[in-house]
Amino acid sequence: MTANTAGPTSAPRRPAARTGDIIATILLMLVSLGLAAALFLASLLWAVDSNPNTVGFALGVYGPPVLAIVGVVLGIVALVKRRLAFIYPLGAIVLGLIVWWIGALLIAS
């Protein structure tokens, strides 16, 4: 065996998959933050009601922005550690919509 032979510890790199993950993660982060801002502003309209449900109002107003920020931070950490990162902002989008919907249901009841 020669000194130039690559051992079993060297793994081939896949730059195309890494580039796609970075682009998808950045786009999903932007969408997550934009959607969180839109849901925040839409939730402020619930304050027009004379007696909104406090829990529903808090879920609708604060839930999506907090989840978006957590998704962005976890996405950045995953990118730095070179792990699959697009899942975190995508999860923040889905969870933010679910939390906002639950808040809307509580407000409507």
KOLKOL-561753 format. One record per residue (C-alpha): residue number from 1; residue in one letter; x, y, z. Coordinates in nm, 3 decimals. Layout:
BEGIN
(NUM 'a' (X Y Z))
...
***
This chain:
BEGIN
(1 'm' (0.000 0.000 0.000))
(2 't' (0.136 0.343 -0.089))
(3 'a' (0.122 0.658 0.121))
(4 'n' (-0.101 0.836 -0.133))
(5 't' (-0.385 0.584 -0.114))
(6 'a' (-0.702 0.726 0.033))
(7 'g' (-0.818 0.526 0.331))
(8 'p' (-1.171 0.431 0.426))
(9 't' (-1.202 0.742 0.642))
(10 's' (-1.208 0.984 0.351))
(11 'a' (-1.562 1.041 0.227))
(12 'p' (-1.643 1.187 -0.113))
(13 'r' (-1.785 1.537 -0.105))
(14 'r' (-2.113 1.628 -0.270))
(15 'p' (-2.094 2.003 -0.339))
(16 'a' (-2.416 2.012 -0.542))
(17 'a' (-2.621 1.877 -0.252))
(18 'r' (-2.452 2.116 -0.011))
(19 't' (-2.517 2.416 -0.237))
(20 'g' (-2.880 2.315 -0.277))
(21 'd' (-2.922 2.285 0.099))
(22 'i' (-2.769 2.628 0.154))
(23 'i' (-2.993 2.793 -0.107))
(24 'a' (-3.306 2.615 0.017))
(25 't' (-3.226 2.702 0.378))
(26 'i' (-3.172 3.071 0.305))
(27 'l' (-3.490 3.095 0.099))
(28 'l' (-3.693 2.915 0.365))
(29 'm' (-3.547 3.142 0.633))
(30 'l' (-3.661 3.447 0.438))
(31 'v' (-4.006 3.297 0.380))
(32 's' (-4.030 3.202 0.747))
(33 'l' (-3.947 3.554 0.865))
(34 'g' (-4.184 3.713 0.612))
(35 'l' (-4.469 3.482 0.702))
(36 'a' (-4.408 3.540 1.073))
(37 'a' (-4.428 3.917 1.018))
(38 'a' (-4.750 3.881 0.817))
(39 'l' (-4.910 3.658 1.079))
(40 'f' (-4.798 3.895 1.354))
(41 'l' (-4.962 4.190 1.183))
(42 'a' (-5.276 3.990 1.105))
(43 's' (-5.297 3.885 1.469))
(44 'l' (-5.286 4.246 1.583))
(45 'l' (-5.624 4.290 1.416))
(46 'w' (-5.764 4.054 1.678))
(47 'a' (-5.709 4.332 1.933))
(48 'v' (-5.996 4.520 1.769))
(49 'd' (-6.228 4.268 1.933))
(50 's' (-6.354 4.401 2.264))
(51 'n' (-6.269 4.084 2.459))
(52 'p' (-6.021 3.852 2.284))
(53 'n' (-5.909 3.527 2.442))
(54 't' (-5.576 3.605 2.608))
(55 'v' (-5.417 3.266 2.538))
(56 'g' (-5.530 3.268 2.176))
(57 'f' (-5.410 3.624 2.130))
(58 'a' (-5.068 3.541 2.278))
(59 'l' (-5.036 3.228 2.063))
(60 'g' (-5.130 3.412 1.746))
(61 'v' (-4.920 3.722 1.805))
(62 'y' (-4.605 3.581 1.964))
(63 'g' (-4.599 3.218 1.847))
(64 'p' (-4.505 3.254 1.478))
(65 'p' (-4.228 3.515 1.527))
(66 'v' (-4.069 3.316 1.810))
(67 'l' (-4.081 2.995 1.607))
(68 'a' (-3.937 3.175 1.302))
(69 'i' (-3.646 3.310 1.504))
(70 'v' (-3.580 2.965 1.654))
(71 'g' (-3.593 2.811 1.306))
(72 'v' (-3.347 3.066 1.168))
(73 'v' (-3.104 3.020 1.457))
(74 'l' (-3.118 2.640 1.434))
(75 'g' (-3.079 2.660 1.056))
(76 'i' (-2.767 2.874 1.089))
(77 'v' (-2.622 2.640 1.350))
(78 'a' (-2.689 2.340 1.124))
(79 'l' (-2.526 2.519 0.828))
(80 'v' (-2.218 2.597 1.033))
(81 'k' (-2.195 2.235 1.149))
(82 'r' (-2.244 2.122 0.786))
(83 'r' (-2.560 1.928 0.859))
(84 'l' (-2.889 1.918 0.671))
(85 'a' (-3.037 2.258 0.756))
(86 'f' (-3.347 2.328 0.548))
(87 'i' (-3.561 2.121 0.786))
(88 'y' (-3.543 2.380 1.064))
(89 'p' (-3.694 2.682 0.884))
(90 'l' (-3.944 2.452 0.710))
(91 'g' (-4.049 2.316 1.048))
(92 'a' (-4.076 2.671 1.182))
(93 'i' (-4.310 2.763 0.895))
(94 'v' (-4.535 2.462 0.954))
(95 'l' (-4.539 2.502 1.333))
(96 'g' (-4.595 2.878 1.305))
(97 'l' (-4.901 2.824 1.086))
(98 'i' (-5.037 2.559 1.324))
(99 'v' (-4.984 2.780 1.631))
(100 'w' (-5.145 3.077 1.456))
(101 'w' (-5.440 2.862 1.350))
(102 'i' (-5.486 2.736 1.707))
(103 'g' (-5.475 3.097 1.828))
(104 'a' (-5.737 3.193 1.569))
(105 'l' (-5.961 2.909 1.683))
(106 'l' (-5.930 3.020 2.043))
(107 'i' (-6.011 3.379 1.949))
(108 'a' (-6.315 3.271 1.748))
(109 's' (-6.459 3.060 2.031))
***
